[in-house]
């Protein structure tokens, strides 16, 4: 990658923005008021703002390997807390994508060193849904289904956080699970029935 070209691209981008609105960066510097928190994968093929068609300032974004929301990850927990309590976002999205390298790695019995504890979170998702996944004969379809189930479990992890539980006592925060289909470029809403899922675990995870 040509570093000089990156700075040239930046200059072109600045000129383009200013040609449309001379106050663009002045207004952008005044602060942010995004309505959506997007939690996605770090995969270089999956860029949050571009695939949603939104501009800078429209989405608060957190990305990591395989769009995970483990409660031990201070980065993810801090992002959720700030987005909910300070920015007061109205929508939280966990977006996975088919053919995710992190999910694929978690399906392999390989020692990957430092990645092991991170990937174990995905393997725990497999364990929770082992019966369903093992019933899928086609390996590619099983892989895609694990991507979807991982999104579902990370959404549940979002809902279990203290920040979200406290905020939803006073206002509505919608949580959605999406998958980006790299083959078609389309976003897919998994339409997860969180109400029925949470009924089974609410007593355990509810914070008064």
Rosetta blueprint (number, residue, H / E / L):
1 X L
2 X L
3 X H
4 X H
5 X H
6 X H
7 X H
8 X H
9 X H
10 X H
11 X H
12 X H
13 X H
14 X H
15 X H
16 X H
17 X H
18 X H
19 X H
20 X H
21 X L
22 X L
23 X L
24 X H
25 X H
26 X H
27 X H
28 X H
29 X L
30 X L
31 X L
32 X L
33 X L
34 X L
35 X L
36 X E
37 X E
38 X E
39 X E
40 X E
41 X E
42 X L
43 X L
44 X L
45 X L
46 X L
47 X L
48 X H
49 X H
50 X H
51 X H
52 X H
53 X L
54 X L
55 X L
56 X L
57 X L
58 X L
59 X E
60 X E
61 X E
62 X E
63 X E
64 X E
65 X L
66 X L
67 X L
68 X L
69 X L
70 X L
71 X L
72 X L
73 X L
74 X H
75 X H
76 X H
77 X H
78 X H
79 X H
80 X H
81 X H
82 X H
83 X H
84 X H
85 X H
86 X L
87 X L
88 X L
89 X L
90 X L
91 X E
92 X E
93 X E
94 X E
95 X E
96 X E
97 X E
98 X L
99 X L
100 X L
101 X H
102 X H
103 X H
104 X H
105 X H
106 X H
107 X L
108 X L
109 X L
110 X L
111 X L
112 X L
113 X H
114 X H
115 X H
116 X H
117 X H
118 X H
119 X H
120 X H
121 X H
122 X H
123 X H
124 X H
125 X H
126 X H
127 X H
128 X H
129 X L
130 X H
131 X H
132 X H
133 X H
134 X H
135 X L
136 X L
137 X L
138 X L
139 X H
140 X H
141 X H
142 X H
143 X H
144 X H
145 X H
146 X H
147 X H
148 X H
149 X H
150 X H
151 X H
152 X H
153 X H
154 X H
155 X H
156 X H
157 X H
158 X H
159 X H
160 X H
161 X L
162 X H
163 X H
164 X H
165 X H
166 X H
167 X H
168 X L
169 X L
170 X L
171 X L
172 X L
173 X L
174 X E
175 X E
176 X E
177 X E
178 X E
179 X E
180 X E
181 X E
182 X L
183 X L
184 X L
185 X L
186 X E
187 X E
188 X E
189 X E
190 X L
191 X L
192 X L
193 X L
194 X H
195 X H
196 X H
197 X H
198 X H
199 X H
200 X H
201 X H
202 X H
203 X H
204 X H
205 X H
206 X L
207 X L
208 X L
